[in-house]
Amino acid sequence: MSDRKTRVLFVCVENSNRSQMAQAFAALYGGARVEALSAGSRPSGRVNPKAVAAMAELGYDLSSHASKGLDDYNGQEIDAAVTMGCGDACPLVKARRRFEWQIPDPREMPPEEFRKVRDLIGTKVKELLAELGVAPAPTD
């Protein structure tokens, strides 16, 4: 059995909301079996405090994350790239498999709508990990 982690890159425009939450969910659900990464095609330079608060409600500390660009991953082997409206920059990422998720940007949404987007991302990450053959992480 291989100790190799499945590398999953989540990409949105600013790397401040959707891709950050997806990265967090992949780390939560995939545990040590996944290397969860995120980036933005035009990174904002910060993680949205609404995303930090929404993930804190689920026990995940997103405050240590940073908004970063795709340049960090150009030329790297990625098992799966999940894009959420990142535009033309995404093809620069070398990925074995690609997925495009139609998820609205929750940046300006009120907290209840923001949570719905967060929960949708969580559901889609679980489905993605299952499709990639990543067993769920053990829960305490």
Residue pairs with C-beta under 8 A, 6 or more apart in sequence:
5 32
5 33
5 34
5 35
6 30
6 33
6 34
6 35
6 79
6 80
6 129
6 132
6 133
6 134
7 34
7 35
7 37
7 76
7 77
7 78
7 79
7 80
8 26
8 30
8 34
8 35
8 36
8 37
8 78
8 79
8 80
8 81
8 82
8 128
8 129
8 132
9 37
9 38
9 39
9 73
9 78
9 80
9 81
9 82
9 93
9 95
10 18
10 19
10 20
10 22
10 23
10 26
10 36
10 37
10 38
10 39
10 82
10 84
11 19
11 38
11 39
11 40
11 41
11 70
11 81
11 82
11 83
11 84
11 86
11 89
11 90
11 93
12 18
12 19
12 38
12 40
12 41
12 83
12 84
12 85
12 86
12 105
13 40
13 41
13 42
13 85
13 86
13 87
13 105
14 40
14 42
14 43
14 44
14 67
14 107
15 38
15 39
15 40
15 43
15 44
15 47
15 67
15 68
15 69
16 40
16 43
16 44
16 46
16 47
16 48
16 51
16 67
16 107
17 47
17 48
17 50
17 51
17 105
17 106
17 107
17 117
18 84
18 103
18 105
18 106
18 117
18 121
19 38
19 39
19 40
19 84
20 38
20 47
20 48
20 51
20 62
20 65
20 67
21 51
21 54
21 55
21 62
21 118
21 121
21 122
22 36
22 38
22 82
22 84
22 121
22 124
22 125
23 36
23 37
23 38
23 65
24 36
24 55
24 60
24 62
24 65
25 121
25 122
25 125
25 126
26 34
26 36
26 125
26 128
26 129
27 34
27 36
27 60
28 58
28 60
28 137
29 122
29 125
29 126
29 129
29 136
29 137
30 36
30 129
30 134
30 136
30 137
31 137
31 138
32 137
33 134
33 135
33 137
34 129
34 134
37 73
37 78
38 65
38 68
39 68
39 69
39 70
39 72
39 73
40 67
40 68
40 69
40 70
40 86
41 69
41 70
41 86
41 87
41 88
41 89
41 90
42 69
42 89
43 67
43 68
43 69
44 67
45 67
46 67
47 62
47 63
47 65
47 66
47 67
48 107
50 106
50 107
50 109
50 111
50 114
51 62
51 106
51 114
51 118
52 62
52 63
53 111
54 111
54 114
54 115
54 118
55 61
55 62
55 118
56 62
56 63
57 115
58 118
58 122
70 86
70 89
70 90
70 92
70 93
73 93
74 92
74 93
74 94
75 94
76 93
76 94
77 94
77 96
78 93
78 94
78 95
78 96
79 95
79 96
79 97
79 132
80 95
80 96
80 97
80 98
80 99
80 128
80 132
81 90
81 93
81 95
81 97
81 98
81 99
82 98
82 99
82 100
82 101
82 128
83 90
83 98
83 99
83 100
83 101
84 100
84 101
84 102
84 103
85 103
85 105
90 98
97 132
99 128
101 124
103 117
103 120
103 121
103 124
104 117
106 113
106 114
106 117
106 118
109 117
126 136
129 136
